[in-house]
Amino acid sequence: MLDLNRMARISAEIADKRGQILDELDTLKHCAGEVVEAMEAFSDIPHKLDDKRFKGELADVIMCVLTVCGANSYDVEQMLTDCLSKNLKRVEEKDAAD
């Protein structure tokens, strides 16, 4: 199993060495750019996904987010656990209402 918090710390260290650690807003803007690149993997070849490129771009998005978390000492694993619990609760509430 991957240790996401360790990966976040390493990613932040690499970004810092490359001079890429910016404030949170600038880093989030960079993440948005990575999302755009992932979207472009769809549009470069009409109606055909460039699977290899798309996976690479998704990995860039994830690493960008991990860098933000690592630079700010956020507990990535706890954040994801909390988010998953919240989403499961929403589904359960929707199912109960139906």
C-alpha positions in Angstrom: 0.0 0.0 0.0 1.3 3.5 -0.8 2.0 5.9 2.0 0.4 9.0 0.6 1.7 11.3 3.3 5.3 10.2 2.6 4.7 10.7 -1.1 3.3 14.2 -0.3 6.4 15.1 1.7 8.8 13.8 -1.0 6.8 15.7 -3.7 7.0 18.9 -1.7 10.8 18.4 -1.1 11.3 17.9 -4.9 9.2 21.0 -5.7 11.1 23.0 -3.2 14.5 22.0 -4.6 13.2 23.0 -8.1 12.0 26.3 -6.7 8.4 25.4 -7.4 6.9 25.8 -3.9 4.7 28.9 -4.2 1.9 30.1 -2.0 -1.3 27.9 -1.9 -3.2 30.0 -4.4 -0.4 29.9 -7.0 0.1 26.2 -6.4 -3.7 25.6 -6.9 -3.5 27.6 -10.2 -0.7 25.2 -11.3 -2.9 22.2 -10.3 -5.7 23.7 -12.5 -3.3 23.9 -15.4 -2.5 20.2 -14.9 -6.2 19.4 -15.0 -6.5 21.4 -18.3 -3.6 19.3 -19.7 -5.5 16.1 -18.7 -8.6 17.5 -20.5 -6.5 18.2 -23.6 -5.6 14.5 -23.7 -9.2 14.0 -24.7 -9.4 16.7 -27.3 -6.1 16.1 -29.2 -7.5 13.0 -30.9 -11.2 13.5 -31.5 -13.3 10.7 -30.0 -10.3 8.7 -29.0 -8.6 8.9 -25.7 -4.8 8.9 -25.6 -4.7 6.5 -22.7 -1.0 6.7 -21.9 -0.9 10.5 -22.1 -4.1 10.8 -20.1 -2.8 8.6 -17.3 0.4 10.6 -17.2 -1.6 13.9 -16.9 -3.8 12.4 -14.2 -0.6 11.4 -12.3 0.6 15.1 -12.7 -2.7 16.3 -11.2 -2.3 13.9 -8.2 1.3 14.8 -7.6 0.4 18.5 -7.8 -2.2 18.0 -5.1 0.2 15.9 -3.0 2.7 18.7 -3.3 0.2 21.2 -1.8 -0.5 18.8 1.0 3.1 18.0 1.7 4.2 21.7 1.7 1.5 22.4 4.3 1.9 19.2 6.4 -1.7 18.2 5.6 -2.6 14.6 6.5 -3.6 13.4 3.0 -4.8 10.0 4.2 -7.0 11.5 6.8 -8.4 14.0 4.3 -9.2 11.2 1.8 -10.8 9.1 4.6 -12.9 12.0 5.7 -14.0 12.8 2.1 -14.9 9.2 1.4 -16.9 9.0 4.6 -18.8 12.2 3.7 -19.5 10.9 0.2 -20.7 7.5 1.5 -23.0 9.3 3.9 -24.5 11.4 1.1 -25.2 8.2 -0.9 -26.8 6.5 2.1 -28.9 9.6 2.8 -30.0 9.6 -0.9 -30.8 5.9 -0.9 -32.8 6.4 2.3 -34.8 9.3 0.7 -35.6 7.2 -2.4 
